[in-house]
Amino acid sequence: MHYSIDFAQQMHFPSNPLQPGPVYFLTPRKCGLFGVSCEGLQKQLNFLIDEGMSSGKGSNAVISYMHHFFTHFGVGETDVDLHCDNCTGQNQNNFMLWYGAWRVAHKLPSTLNIHFLIAGHTKFA
């Protein structure tokens, strides 16, 4: 199975939808978006993260979302190809490699190939 993962730009929405009148909000509430696209099935799962619950875009968050995805939404794949953006600044590459090694060591997939896109080419389908 082939998956692509990435964070999208934050979405903004009003923080109080019950406010009377057509008044614009000075500071809209932010919502983070992390997507896992299953290229083989042409389906995508999006994690919507409220700004109050966000722990950032670091490796802990990415691995937590991926582990939740594979545990609850995986299709029982034995071979995984995973495309990620190249986030060396947040040190996600090292931790993603360790997470992949952990999954294979526990025989969750038989093989897991992680592909990092070239810097500047971080757009997925």
All heavy atoms as an XYZ file, in Angstrom:
992
protein
N       0.855     -1.169      0.000
C       0.000      0.000      0.000
C       0.901      1.232      0.000
O       1.941      1.245      0.635
C      -0.907     -0.027      1.224
C      -1.995      0.985      1.204
S      -3.104      0.906     -0.185
C      -3.953     -0.583      0.093
N       0.487      2.247     -0.669
C       1.259      3.481     -0.795
C       0.525      4.608     -0.091
O      -0.646      4.863     -0.377
C       1.451      3.810     -2.285
C       2.227      5.055     -2.507
N       1.684      6.147     -3.119
C       3.495      5.390     -2.180
C       2.592      7.103     -3.180
N       3.694      6.655     -2.606
N       1.209      5.263      0.844
C       0.631      6.364      1.602
C       1.483      7.616      1.440
O       2.705      7.527      1.316
C       0.570      6.039      3.101
C      -0.315      4.881      3.456
C       0.227      3.654      3.793
C      -1.691      5.022      3.463
C      -0.584      2.581      4.130
C      -2.512      3.955      3.796
C      -1.956      2.746      4.126
O      -2.761      1.692      4.449
N       0.835      8.769      1.470
C       1.520     10.061      1.507
C       0.995     10.807      2.727
O      -0.214     10.829      2.979
C       1.227     10.879      0.250
O       1.680     10.209     -0.888
N       1.909     11.418      3.489
C       1.497     12.139      4.702
C       2.085     13.537      4.690
O       3.170     13.759      4.159
C       1.939     11.407      5.989
C       3.467     11.334      6.061
C       1.337     10.025      6.058
C       3.982     10.906      7.419
N       1.347     14.488      5.261
C       1.863     15.849      5.370
C       0.902     16.705      6.178
O      -0.290     16.412      6.272
C       2.049     16.466      3.991
C       2.981     17.672      4.013
O       3.592     17.934      5.070
O       3.095     18.346      2.976
N       1.444     17.763      6.750
C       0.634     18.805      7.364
C       0.229     19.790      6.283
O       1.006     20.094      5.376
C       1.434     19.566      8.434
C       1.419     18.919      9.778
C       2.481     18.146     10.185
C       0.350     19.085     10.636
C       2.485     17.542     11.425
C       0.340     18.490     11.879
C       1.409     17.715     12.275
N      -0.980     20.309      6.374
C      -1.432     21.372      5.481
C      -1.376     22.690      6.249
O      -1.092     22.718      7.452
C      -2.853     21.094      5.011
N      -1.643     23.762      5.558
C      -1.707     25.058      6.225
C      -2.857     25.047      7.222
O      -3.814     24.285      7.075
C      -1.922     26.177      5.201
C      -0.786     26.333      4.235
C       0.493     26.765      4.926
O       0.465     27.563      5.855
N       1.615     26.234      4.486
N      -2.780     25.907      8.203
C      -3.839     25.968      9.199
C      -5.099     26.568      8.584
O      -5.040     27.435      7.727
C      -3.403     26.825     10.381
C      -2.325     26.194     11.202
C      -1.932     27.064     12.385
O      -2.207     28.255     12.393
N      -1.299     26.471     13.356
N      -6.230     26.083      9.056
C      -7.514     26.641      8.655
C      -7.979     27.545      9.791
O      -7.665     27.308     10.960
C      -8.539     25.534      8.424
C      -8.143     24.560      7.363
S      -9.379     23.288      7.037
C     -10.034     22.880      8.613
N      -8.727     28.562      9.449
C      -9.258     29.482     10.456
C     -10.777     29.411     10.426
O     -11.387     29.335      9.371
C      -8.799     30.905     10.177
C      -7.317     31.069     10.185
N      -6.599     31.190     11.336
C      -6.409     31.105      9.184
C      -5.303     31.309     11.053
N      -5.166     31.252      9.748
N     -11.364     29.445     11.607
C     -12.820     29.481     11.686
C     -13.219     30.319     12.897
O     -12.429     30.496     13.819
C     -13.434     28.072     11.741
C     -12.888     27.193     12.831
C     -13.451     27.168     14.093
C     -11.806     26.361     12.578
C     -12.953     26.348     15.081
C     -11.307     25.532     13.559
C     -11.883     25.531     14.813
N     -14.441     30.856     12.892
C     -14.867     31.703     14.020
C     -14.856     30.931     15.325
O     -15.205     29.760     15.362
C     -16.288     32.106     13.650
C     -16.390     31.872     12.192
C     -15.444     30.755     11.862
N     -14.450     31.602     16.396
C     -14.370     30.919     17.681
C     -15.691     30.939     18.439
O     -15.859     30.199     19.379
C     -13.269     31.537     18.538
O     -13.542     32.895     18.767
N     -16.634     31.783     18.055
C     -17.922     31.832     18.716
C     -19.002     31.931     17.647
O     -19.395     33.028     17.255
C     -18.010     33.016     19.681
C     -19.310     33.010     20.460
O     -20.135     32.126     20.328
N     -19.482     34.025     21.288
N     -19.526     30.813     17.169
C     -20.518     30.863     16.104
C     -21.867     31.416     16.543
O     -22.697     31.735     15.721
C     -20.644     29.404     15.669
C     -20.222     28.627     16.858
C     -19.193     29.465     17.556
N     -22.085     31.572     17.848
C     -23.358     32.090     18.349
C     -23.322     33.601     18.570
O     -24.268     34.169     19.120
C     -23.726     31.378     19.653
C     -23.872     29.848     19.534
C     -24.135     29.245     20.900
C     -24.959     29.488     18.558
N     -22.264     34.262     18.154
C     -22.162     35.707     18.325
C     -23.223     36.383     17.464
O     -23.352     36.101     16.276
C     -20.781     36.202     17.922
C     -20.635     37.697     18.050
C     -19.227     38.148     17.710
O     -18.339     37.340     17.518
N     -19.035     39.436     17.644
N     -24.009     37.288     18.050
C     -25.060     37.949     17.263
C     -24.477     38.997     16.316
O     -23.498     39.660     16.630
C     -25.930     38.608     18.334
C     -25.027     38.799     19.494
C     -24.034     37.685     19.442
N     -25.094     39.121     15.172
C     -24.712     40.168     14.225
C     -23.580     39.775     13.316
O     -22.859     38.815     13.561
N     -23.412     40.549     12.236
C     -22.362     40.252     11.256
C     -21.022     40.889     11.625
O     -20.448     41.638     10.859
C     -22.931     40.853      9.975
C     -23.725     42.022     10.448
C     -24.294     41.612     11.791
N     -20.556     40.621     12.828
C     -19.289     41.182     13.291
C     -18.178     40.189     12.946
O     -18.308     38.991     13.157
C     -19.334     41.428     14.812
C     -18.018     41.966     15.308
C     -20.457     42.393     15.152
N     -17.077     40.715     12.430
C     -15.950     39.843     12.110
C     -15.106     39.627     13.360
O     -14.988     40.501     14.211
C     -15.092     40.462     11.002
C     -15.795     40.483      9.695
C     -16.406     41.629      9.226
C     -15.877     39.340      8.927
C     -17.065     41.656      8.016
C     -16.539     39.353      7.704
C     -17.137     40.510      7.260
O     -17.794     40.521      6.072
N     -14.532     38.483     13.456
C     -13.712     38.135     14.597
C     -12.315     38.704     14.405
O     -11.752     38.660     13.319
C     -13.630     36.621     14.755
C     -14.969     35.996     15.004
C     -15.682     35.445     13.962
C     -15.511     35.976     16.277
C     -16.913     34.865     14.189
C     -16.740     35.403     16.508
C     -17.454     34.850     15.466
N     -11.761     39.259     15.483
C     -10.421     39.807     15.391
C      -9.372     38.716     15.284
O      -8.415     38.839     14.543
C     -10.143     40.691     16.609
C     -11.010     41.944     16.725
C     -10.687     42.676     18.018
C     -10.779     42.848     15.526
N      -9.538     37.666     16.040
C      -8.592     36.552     15.982
C      -9.369     35.257     15.798
O      -9.909     34.710     16.760
C      -7.747     36.461     17.271
O      -8.639     36.364     18.381
C      -6.849     37.662     17.429
N      -9.447     34.750     14.580
C     -10.174     33.497     14.379
C      -9.429     32.320     15.001
O      -8.224     32.359     15.191
C     -10.239     33.363     12.858
C      -9.129     34.205     12.357
C      -8.906     35.297     13.364
N     -10.164     31.306     15.331
C      -9.590     30.096     15.916
C      -8.860     29.325     14.823
O      -9.321     29.228     13.696
C     -10.698     29.245     16.506
C     -10.198     28.139     17.358
C     -11.020     28.088     18.635
N     -10.539     27.043     19.495
C      -9.859     27.290     20.589
N      -9.599     28.526     20.921
N      -9.468     26.311     21.353
N      -7.728     28.728     15.177
C      -6.924     27.994     14.209
C      -7.149     26.492     14.357
O      -7.335     25.987     15.456
C      -5.444     28.302     14.409
C      -5.090     29.736     14.152
C      -3.611     29.967     14.374
C      -3.320     31.440     14.291
N      -2.929     32.008     15.547
N      -7.117     25.827     13.245
C      -7.279     24.381     13.223
C      -6.184     23.802     12.339
O      -6.084     24.149     11.162
C      -8.657     24.017     12.678
S      -8.966     22.257     12.604
N      -5.345     22.940     12.905
C      -4.307     22.289     12.126
C      -4.889     21.131     11.335
O      -5.917     20.555     11.705
N      -4.248     20.789     10.245
C      -4.731     19.720      9.378
C      -3.567     18.808      9.011
O      -2.581     19.250      8.437
C      -5.356     20.315      8.117
C      -5.899     19.350      7.087
C      -7.098     18.606      7.651
C      -6.305     20.101      5.838
N      -3.677     17.532      9.398
C      -2.685     16.523      9.039
C      -3.396     15.472      8.213
O      -4.408     14.913      8.631
C      -2.075     15.885     10.290
C      -1.052     14.830      9.986
C       0.230     15.196      9.628
C      -1.362     13.486     10.050
C       1.193     14.229      9.339
C      -0.416     12.516      9.773
C       0.865     12.893      9.411
N      -2.891     15.214      7.015
C      -3.557     14.289      6.124
C      -2.722     13.055      5.832
O      -1.505     13.119      5.703
N      -3.407     11.920      5.745
C      -2.811     10.665      5.312
C      -3.596     10.225      4.077
O      -4.785      9.937      4.167
C      -2.889      9.570      6.399
C      -2.248      8.290      5.917
C      -2.255     10.043      7.681
N      -2.928     10.210      2.946
C      -3.581      9.849      1.701
C      -3.195      8.423      1.325
O      -2.026      8.097      1.216
C      -3.151     10.823      0.597
O      -3.720     10.447     -0.627
N      -4.205      7.577      1.134
C      -3.994      6.195      0.712
C      -4.119      6.173     -0.806
O      -5.220      6.206     -1.347
C      -5.022      5.290      1.369
S      -4.826      3.565      0.928
N      -2.978      6.164     -1.475
C      -2.960      6.299     -2.932
C      -3.607      5.100     -3.629
O      -4.238      5.253     -4.667
C      -1.527      6.481     -3.429
C      -0.744      7.580     -2.739
C      -1.221      8.979     -3.080
O      -1.926      9.152     -4.073
O      -0.869      9.900     -2.327
N      -3.484      3.917     -3.082
C      -4.034      2.725     -3.717
C      -5.548      2.700     -3.728
O      -6.174      2.232     -4.670
N      -6.163      3.201     -2.661
C      -7.624      3.223     -2.563
C      -8.213      4.572     -2.940
O      -9.426      4.720     -2.947
C      -8.054      2.860     -1.135
C      -7.645      1.483     -0.645
C      -8.058      1.296      0.804
C      -8.266      0.407     -1.520
N      -7.374      5.552     -3.204
C      -7.780      6.924     -3.489
C      -8.695      7.472     -2.395
O      -9.754      8.014     -2.643
C      -8.445      7.024     -4.859
C      -7.487      6.708     -5.980
C      -8.089      6.932     -7.343
O      -9.262      7.227     -7.478
N      -7.264      6.807     -8.361
N      -8.251      7.285     -1.157
C      -8.961      7.810      0.013
C      -7.973      8.594      0.851
O      -6.768      8.357      0.802
C      -9.558      6.675      0.835
C     -10.538      5.852      0.064
C     -11.626      5.371      0.943
C     -12.550      4.538      0.085
N     -13.897      4.812      0.225
N      -8.503      9.520      1.620
C      -7.653     10.331      2.485
C      -8.327     10.491      3.834
O      -9.539     10.681      3.917
C      -7.409     11.703      1.861
C      -6.524     12.574      2.711
C      -6.034     13.798      1.971
O      -5.851     13.756      0.763
N      -5.823     14.876      2.690
N      -7.510     10.416      4.879
C      -7.983     10.657      6.234
C      -7.321     11.931      6.726
O      -6.101     12.075      6.602
C      -7.614      9.493      7.158
C      -8.005      9.678      8.607
C      -9.500      9.437      8.763
C      -7.234      8.756      9.496
N      -8.117     12.850      7.248
C      -7.588     14.109      7.765
C      -7.781     14.173      9.271
O      -8.868     13.886      9.775
C      -8.300     15.302      7.112
C      -7.991     15.404      5.645
O      -6.868     15.199      5.227
N      -8.993     15.713      4.860
N      -6.729     14.542      9.951
C      -6.794     14.805     11.384
C      -6.957     16.309     11.543
O      -6.108     17.075     11.072
C      -5.510     14.350     12.085
C      -5.329     12.862     12.119
C      -4.675     12.203     11.091
C      -5.813     12.122     13.184
C      -4.499     10.830     11.125
C      -5.644     10.752     13.222
C      -4.991     10.102     12.193
N      -8.025     16.742     12.187
C      -8.249     18.157     12.464
C      -7.855     18.411     13.911
O      -8.418     17.825     14.824
C      -9.716     18.522     12.236
C     -10.231     18.270     10.825
C     -11.716     18.535     10.749
C      -9.476     19.118      9.823
N      -6.875     19.296     14.110
C      -6.307     19.514     15.429
C      -6.605     20.942     15.863
O      -6.110     21.895     15.260
C      -4.779     19.270     15.433
C      -4.456     17.898     14.840
C      -4.217     19.389     16.832
C      -3.860     17.952     13.488
N      -7.405     21.091     16.893
C      -7.727     22.418     17.412
C      -6.485     23.044     18.019
O      -5.639     22.338     18.575
C      -8.835     22.299     18.467
C      -9.319     23.650     18.932
O      -9.986     24.339     18.155
O      -9.006     24.013     20.084
N      -6.374     24.370     17.934
C      -5.167     25.032     18.432
C      -4.968     24.823     19.925
O      -3.845     24.837     20.409
C      -5.201     26.526     18.112
C      -6.231     27.322     18.875
C      -6.182     28.799     18.546
O      -5.149     29.282     18.066
O      -7.188     29.475     18.786
N      -6.033     24.583     20.672
C      -5.904     24.323     22.101
C      -5.371     22.934     22.407
O      -4.874     22.674     23.495
N      -5.477     22.028     21.466
C      -5.033     20.650     21.660
C      -3.740     20.337     20.919
O      -3.216     19.240     21.015
C      -6.099     19.668     21.157
C      -7.409     19.798     21.838
S      -7.223     19.363     23.571
C      -8.358     20.476     24.312
N      -3.244     21.270     20.140
C      -2.079     21.021     19.306
C      -0.802     20.968     20.133
O      -0.594     21.775     21.033
C      -1.943     22.124     18.254
O      -0.774     21.935     17.505
N       0.034     20.002     19.809
C       1.345     19.919     20.461
C       2.439     20.304     19.466
O       3.601     20.008     19.679
C       1.579     18.508     20.994
O       1.553     17.584     19.923
N       2.051     20.903     18.359
C       3.015     21.325     17.353
C       3.055     20.355     16.191
O       2.230     19.454     16.073
N       4.033     20.564     15.326
C       4.177     19.728     14.138
C       5.439     18.882     14.211
O       6.002     18.497     13.203
C       4.244     20.603     12.888
C       2.975     21.365     12.605
C       3.119     22.165     11.328
C       1.850     22.877     10.983
N       1.963     23.616      9.724
N       5.863     18.572     15.399
C       7.093     17.811     15.578
C       6.906     16.326     15.339
O       5.833     15.850     14.960
N       7.964     15.594     15.581
C       7.963     14.162     15.304
C       6.994     13.397     16.207
O       6.400     12.414     15.774
C       9.375     13.603     15.440
O       9.890     13.882     16.719
N       6.814     13.835     17.450
C       5.878     13.141     18.341
C       4.463     13.180     17.788
O       3.744     12.177     17.808
C       5.892     13.754     19.742
C       7.113     13.369     20.526
O       7.775     12.394     20.212
N       7.419     14.148     21.546
N       4.050     14.342     17.293
C       2.708     14.471     16.744
C       2.552     13.618     15.486
O       1.568     12.886     15.338
C       2.402     15.934     16.439
N       3.510     13.695     14.577
C       3.425     12.951     13.316
C       3.368     11.447     13.578
O       2.529     10.732     13.022
C       4.609     13.307     12.389
C       4.648     12.388     11.187
C       4.521     14.747     11.950
N       4.221     10.950     14.449
C       4.247      9.516     14.732
C       2.975      9.086     15.457
O       2.436      8.007     15.196
C       5.520      9.145     15.511
C       6.726      9.307     14.571
C       5.450      7.736     16.071
C       8.057      9.186     15.246
N       2.454      9.933     16.331
C       1.193      9.606     17.005
C       0.048      9.499     16.008
O      -0.759      8.561     16.077
C       0.858     10.668     18.052
O       1.806     10.653     19.079
N      -0.043     10.441     15.070
C      -1.096     10.387     14.054
C      -0.927      9.158     13.164
O      -1.904      8.479     12.840
C      -1.104     11.649     13.193
C      -1.351     12.918     13.975
C      -0.685     14.087     13.665
C      -2.260     12.953     15.029
C      -0.900     15.253     14.374
C      -2.481     14.105     15.748
C      -1.798     15.258     15.416
O      -2.011     16.399     16.117
N       0.307      8.860     12.775
C       0.542      7.708     11.916
C       0.210      6.405     12.641
O      -0.385      5.495     12.057
C       1.997      7.678     11.435
C       2.315      8.730     10.408
S       1.220      8.686      8.984
C       1.459      7.044      8.385
N       0.602      6.309     13.904
C       0.317      5.088     14.662
C      -1.198      4.905     14.817
O      -1.716      3.793     14.668
C       1.004      5.134     16.022
C       0.927      3.845     16.760
N       1.603      2.710     16.345
C       0.233      3.486     17.866
C       1.331      1.719     17.175
N       0.499      2.166     18.102
N      -1.908      5.988     15.095
C      -3.368      5.914     15.202
C      -3.972      5.493     13.863
O      -4.891      4.659     13.821
C      -3.928      7.264     15.646
C      -5.411      7.261     15.784
N      -6.051      6.756     16.891
C      -6.385      7.681     14.943
C      -7.355      6.874     16.733
N      -7.588      7.435     15.547
N      -3.454      6.049     12.784
C      -3.974      5.704     11.465
C      -3.776      4.211     11.172
O      -4.708      3.522     10.769
C      -3.291      6.541     10.376
C      -3.655      6.116      8.991
C      -4.857      6.511      8.432
C      -2.818      5.288      8.265
C      -5.215      6.100      7.158
C      -3.164      4.871      6.991
C      -4.367      5.279      6.439
N      -2.553      3.720     11.362
C      -2.289      2.312     11.058
C      -3.077      1.381     11.975
O      -3.513      0.318     11.554
C      -0.796      2.000     11.169
C       0.001      2.478      9.991
C       1.128      3.263     10.191
C      -0.355      2.158      8.700
C       1.877      3.707      9.114
C       0.388      2.593      7.617
C       1.508      3.375      7.828
N      -3.270      1.773     13.239
C      -3.997      0.924     14.188
C      -5.482      0.855     13.862
O      -6.082     -0.218     13.892
C      -3.799      1.446     15.625
O      -2.403      1.478     15.907
C      -4.503      0.558     16.628
N      -6.081      1.998     13.530
C      -7.535      2.046     13.378
C      -8.026      2.071     11.931
O      -9.176      1.715     11.675
C      -8.089      3.263     14.117
C      -7.834      3.209     15.587
N      -8.516      2.356     16.433
C      -6.948      3.870     16.359
C      -8.064      2.522     17.670
N      -7.109      3.426     17.652
N      -7.201      2.522     11.001
C      -7.666      2.678      9.628
C      -6.821      1.920      8.612
O      -7.075      2.008      7.414
C      -7.703      4.164      9.242
C      -8.621      4.964     10.106
C      -8.122      5.742     11.131
C      -9.988      4.931      9.899
C      -8.967      6.473     11.937
C     -10.843      5.660     10.695
C     -10.332      6.436     11.728
N      -5.806      1.209      9.063
C      -4.977      0.425      8.149
C      -5.790     -0.701      7.532
O      -6.799     -1.144      8.076
N      -5.339     -1.181      6.392
C      -6.078     -2.224      5.682
C      -5.393     -3.581      5.804
O      -5.622     -4.468      4.999
C      -6.268     -1.831      4.194
C      -7.180     -0.640      4.068
C      -4.930     -1.568      3.527
N      -4.532     -3.730      6.808
C      -3.822     -4.983      7.004
C      -2.690     -5.182      6.009
O      -2.350     -6.303      5.667
N      -2.117     -4.095      5.585
C      -1.063     -4.141      4.579
C       0.176     -4.851      5.113
O       0.476     -4.786      6.288
C      -0.703     -2.729      4.112
C      -0.241     -1.808      5.215
C      -1.364     -1.101      5.928
O      -2.407     -0.850      5.340
O      -1.175     -0.813      7.125
N       0.867     -5.542      4.204
C       2.115     -6.196      4.581
C       3.320     -5.452      4.032
O       4.412     -5.575      4.570
C       2.147     -7.646      4.074
O       1.942     -7.640      2.662
C       1.073     -8.474      4.748
N       3.134     -4.701      2.967
C       4.201     -3.886      2.382
C       3.707     -2.447      2.302
O       2.642     -2.185      1.739
C       4.559     -4.373      0.978
C       5.048     -5.813      0.983
O       5.892     -6.128      1.837
O       4.581     -6.601      0.146
N       4.488     -1.526      2.861
C       4.085     -0.124      2.921
C       5.148      0.734      2.252
O       6.340      0.583      2.526
C       3.886      0.332      4.389
C       3.609      1.819      4.476
C       2.773     -0.457      5.043
N       4.711      1.632      1.386
C       5.544      2.712      0.846
C       4.973      4.006      1.384
O       3.790      4.295      1.195
C       5.518      2.731     -0.683
C       6.462      1.722     -1.288
O       7.580      1.597     -0.753
O       6.087      1.078     -2.270
N       5.805      4.773      2.063
C       5.359      5.987      2.730
C       6.131      7.173      2.180
O       7.367      7.178      2.207
C       5.596      5.832      4.237
C       5.120      6.928      5.155
C       3.608      7.065      5.095
C       5.554      6.626      6.579
N       5.420      8.168      1.656
C       6.050      9.400      1.181
C       5.810     10.506      2.207
O       4.679     10.724      2.637
C       5.469      9.827     -0.170
C       6.180      9.214     -1.315
N       5.844      7.973     -1.806
C       7.217      9.652     -2.055
C       6.640      7.674     -2.814
N       7.482      8.680     -2.987
N       6.894     11.178      2.602
C       6.834     12.271      3.582
C       7.550     13.476      3.001
O       8.387     13.335      2.113
C       7.549     11.903      4.879
S       7.177     10.293      5.537
N       7.240     14.652      3.555
C       8.045     15.805      3.163
C       9.373     15.743      3.901
O       9.554     14.962      4.824
C       7.309     17.116      3.418
C       7.010     17.355      4.882
O       7.184     16.415      5.689
O       6.602     18.462      5.224
N      10.301     16.537      3.486
C      11.662     16.481      4.023
C      11.803     17.516      5.137
O      12.203     18.634      4.894
C      12.662     16.746      2.892
C      14.051     16.285      3.250
O      14.281     15.837      4.355
N      14.958     16.385      2.315
N      11.441     17.156      6.367
C      11.463     18.087      7.498
C      12.684     17.846      8.365
O      12.594     17.266      9.444
C      10.200     17.956      8.329
S       8.790     18.699      7.571
N      13.832     18.264      7.900
C      15.031     18.078      8.701
C      15.086     19.066      9.854
O      15.706     18.804     10.864
C      16.292     18.241      7.833
O      16.246     19.538      7.219
C      16.342     17.175      6.772
N      14.433     20.224      9.710
C      14.473     21.235     10.758
C      13.803     20.769     12.038
O      14.171     21.175     13.125
N      12.790     19.925     11.932
C      12.092     19.431     13.111
C      12.574     18.045     13.501
O      12.010     17.411     14.371
C      10.587     19.413     12.839
C      10.030     20.794     12.579
C       8.634     20.735     12.001
O       8.193     19.710     11.505
N       7.951     21.850     12.050
N      13.619     17.555     12.849
C      14.230     16.263     13.137
C      13.236     15.114     13.009
O      13.335     14.110     13.702
C      14.870     16.276     14.529
C      15.968     15.236     14.645
O      16.445     14.702     13.653
N      16.366     14.927     15.860
N      12.257     15.271     12.102
C      11.271     14.216     11.918
C      11.843     13.026     11.168
O      11.388     11.911     11.348
C      10.057     14.745     11.159
C       9.199     15.668     11.968
C       8.039     16.201     11.159
O       7.842     15.838     10.022
N       7.279     17.081     11.763
N      12.821     13.258     10.318
C      13.354     12.175      9.498
C      13.917     11.045     10.347
O      13.607      9.872     10.121
C      14.425     12.697      8.549
C      13.879     13.688      7.557
O      12.680     13.904      7.473
N      14.753     14.294      6.802
N      14.749     11.369     11.338
C      15.340     10.336     12.196
C      14.274      9.553     12.938
O      14.316      8.326     13.007
C      16.305     10.950     13.204
C      17.613     11.340     12.580
O      17.978     10.839     11.535
N      18.317     12.247     13.222
N      13.318     10.264     13.506
C      12.295      9.587     14.297
C      11.352      8.775     13.414
O      10.881      7.717     13.821
C      11.525     10.597     15.146
C      12.366     11.179     16.247
C      12.779     12.493     16.197
C      12.760     10.398     17.313
C      13.575     13.022     17.197
C      13.549     10.911     18.322
C      13.956     12.231     18.261
N      11.074      9.234     12.198
C      10.248      8.447     11.282
C      10.970      7.152     10.895
O      10.345      6.098     10.782
C       9.902      9.253     10.029
C       8.805     10.268     10.231
S       7.245      9.544     10.742
C       6.795      8.639      9.275
N      12.281      7.226     10.709
C      13.044      6.008     10.402
C      13.007      5.035     11.580
O      12.840      3.819     11.400
C      14.476      6.365     10.044
C      14.661      7.106      8.712
C      16.100      7.570      8.562
C      14.237      6.238      7.549
N      13.152      5.560     12.804
C      13.095      4.696     13.990
C      11.696      4.095     14.150
O      11.547      2.928     14.506
C      13.476      5.476     15.241
C      14.950      5.581     15.427
C      15.729      6.672     15.206
C      15.835      4.552     15.846
N      17.039      6.387     15.465
C      17.142      5.079     15.860
C      15.664      3.216     16.210
C      18.240      4.340     16.224
C      16.774      2.484     16.573
C      18.038      3.044     16.572
N      10.671      4.893     13.888
C       9.295      4.384     13.992
C       9.063      3.291     12.941
O       8.460      2.265     13.234
C       8.291      5.521     13.821
C       6.860      5.046     13.787
C       6.288      4.462     14.912
C       6.084      5.167     12.638
C       4.982      4.010     14.884
C       4.783      4.721     12.612
C       4.235      4.152     13.731
O       2.948      3.693     13.705
N       9.543      3.511     11.730
C       9.417      2.486     10.690
C      10.133      1.210     11.073
O       9.617      0.100     10.870
N      11.331      1.342     11.642
C      12.083      0.162     12.085
C      11.334     -0.569     13.199
O      11.303     -1.804     13.237
C      13.477      0.575     12.559
N      10.714      0.177     14.104
C       9.944     -0.435     15.191
C       8.756     -1.212     14.640
O       8.473     -2.328     15.073
C       9.466      0.644     16.156
C       8.615      0.111     17.266
C       9.035     -0.446     18.436
C       7.177      0.070     17.286
N       7.949     -0.828     19.183
C       6.794     -0.518     18.504
C       6.197      0.478     16.400
C       5.473     -0.707     18.850
C       4.870      0.286     16.741
C       4.522     -0.304     17.959
N       8.056     -0.645     13.658
C       6.893     -1.328     13.070
C       7.307     -2.628     12.387
O       6.640     -3.653     12.520
C       6.159     -0.425     12.087
C       5.388      0.691     12.769
C       4.418      1.356     11.835
N       3.344      0.482     11.430
C       2.231      0.255     12.132
N       2.055      0.860     13.290
N       1.294     -0.546     11.682
N       8.413     -2.596     11.658
C       8.876     -3.800     10.962
C       9.396     -4.829     11.972
O       9.155     -6.032     11.818
C       9.954     -3.441      9.919
C      10.597     -4.688      9.344
C       9.342     -2.599      8.804
N      10.076     -4.378     13.038
C      10.575     -5.304     14.058
C       9.432     -6.033     14.764
O       9.576     -7.183     15.171
C      11.429     -4.557     15.079
N       8.279     -5.354     14.893
C       7.113     -5.975     15.510
C       6.223     -6.663     14.484
O       5.088     -7.039     14.800
C       6.318     -4.936     16.297
C       6.968     -4.582     17.593
N       7.978     -3.667     17.693
C       6.752     -5.049     18.845
C       8.367     -3.568     18.953
N       7.647     -4.408     19.680
N       6.715     -6.807     13.259
C       6.019     -7.510     12.179
C       4.638     -6.920     11.883
O       3.719     -7.633     11.492
C       5.887     -8.997     12.496
C       7.184     -9.669     12.841
C       7.665    -10.518     11.717
C       8.847    -11.349     12.119
N      10.104    -10.781     11.895
N       4.497     -5.609     12.070
C       3.218     -4.980     11.740
C       3.071     -4.886     10.220
O       2.061     -5.319      9.701
C       3.087     -3.637     12.450
C       3.081     -3.786     13.977
C       3.167     -2.450     14.667
C       1.854     -4.543     14.426
N       4.040     -4.341      9.460
C       4.142     -4.680      8.041
C       5.439     -5.476      7.861
O       6.351     -5.392      8.672
C       4.236     -3.328      7.343
C       4.918     -2.451      8.320
C       4.545     -2.985      9.686
N       5.521     -6.243      6.790
C       6.759     -6.977      6.519
C       7.855     -6.030      6.069
O       9.005     -6.157      6.471
C       6.524     -8.027      5.440
O       5.567     -8.949      5.867
N       7.491     -5.096      5.194
C       8.448     -4.097      4.716
C       7.811     -2.723      4.796
O       6.596     -2.574      4.617
C       8.865     -4.355      3.250
O       7.713     -4.250      2.413
C       9.510     -5.707      3.086
N       8.628     -1.739      5.084
C       8.176     -0.357      5.127
C       9.265      0.500      4.494
O      10.371      0.561      5.018
C       7.908      0.087      6.568
C       7.273      1.455      6.696
C       6.032      1.385      7.559
C       8.247      2.442      7.284
N       8.958      1.097      3.369
C       9.888      1.984      2.679
C       9.440      3.411      2.905
O       8.282      3.749      2.630
C       9.901      1.692      1.172
C      10.376      0.292      0.878
O      11.393     -0.144      1.398
N       9.626     -0.419      0.050
N      10.345      4.244      3.407
C      10.043      5.656      3.632
C      10.793      6.466      2.585
O      12.004      6.325      2.440
C      10.442      6.096      5.051
C       9.677      5.285      6.093
C      10.170      7.578      5.241
C      10.053      5.587      7.515
N      10.064      7.293      1.867
C      10.638      8.147      0.825
C      10.459      9.594      1.250
O       9.339     10.021      1.545
C       9.938      7.917     -0.516
C       9.888      6.486     -0.922
N      10.936      5.848     -1.537
C       8.915      5.559     -0.790
C      10.601      4.597     -1.770
N       9.387      4.396     -1.318
N      11.544     10.331      1.294
C      11.482     11.753      1.621
C      11.597     12.539      0.322
O      12.502     12.297     -0.478
C      12.611     12.149      2.573
C      12.491     11.495      3.917
C      13.324     10.441      4.257
C      11.551     11.915      4.828
C      13.219      9.820      5.496
C      11.438     11.300      6.056
C      12.269     10.257      6.395
N      10.680     13.462      0.121
C      10.695     14.272     -1.091
C      11.855     15.253     -1.063
O      12.326     15.651     -0.002
C       9.374     15.025     -1.240
C       8.137     14.153     -1.394
C       6.896     15.009     -1.456
C       8.246     13.296     -2.639
N      12.281     15.674     -2.229
C      13.346     16.668     -2.352
C      12.828     17.986     -1.786
O      11.669     18.346     -2.003
C      13.763     16.837     -3.820
C      14.292     15.514     -4.362
C      14.793     17.930     -3.985
C      14.490     15.497     -5.862
N      13.666     18.698     -1.057
C      13.257     19.980     -0.459
C      12.724     20.904     -1.542
O      13.315     21.047     -2.609
C      14.441     20.628      0.252
N      11.582     21.522     -1.264
C      10.956     22.409     -2.228
C       9.888     21.712     -3.057
O       9.120     22.358     -3.743
N       9.839     20.408     -3.020
C       8.846     19.633     -3.766
C       7.989     18.857     -2.770
O       8.058     17.639     -2.676
C       9.535     18.662     -4.725
C      10.327     19.339     -5.783
N      11.608     19.776     -5.576
C       9.990     19.695     -7.046
C      12.056     20.351     -6.673
N      11.083     20.316     -7.579
N       7.179     19.583     -2.033
C       6.428     18.956     -0.948
C       4.927     18.942     -1.225
O       4.151     19.012     -0.303
C       6.700     19.688      0.378
O       6.308     21.040      0.219
C       8.142     19.580      0.773
N       4.532     18.873     -2.463
C       3.112     18.829     -2.777
C       2.714     17.414     -3.170
O       3.367     16.777     -3.987
C       2.766     19.797     -3.909
C       3.094     21.241     -3.590
C       2.307     21.703     -2.396
C       2.671     23.132     -2.048
N       2.394     23.464     -0.698
N       1.621     16.925     -2.587
C       1.123     15.593     -2.871
C      -0.159     15.701     -3.679
O      -0.746     16.762     -3.828
C       0.829     14.838     -1.566
C       2.047     14.582     -0.746
C       2.233     15.241      0.448
C       2.998     13.673     -1.161
C       3.353     14.992      1.219
C       4.126     13.418     -0.393
C       4.304     14.077      0.797
N      -0.621     14.562     -4.171
C      -1.889     14.537     -4.899
C      -3.031     14.886     -3.966
O      -3.971     15.512     -4.321
C      -2.118     13.152     -5.507
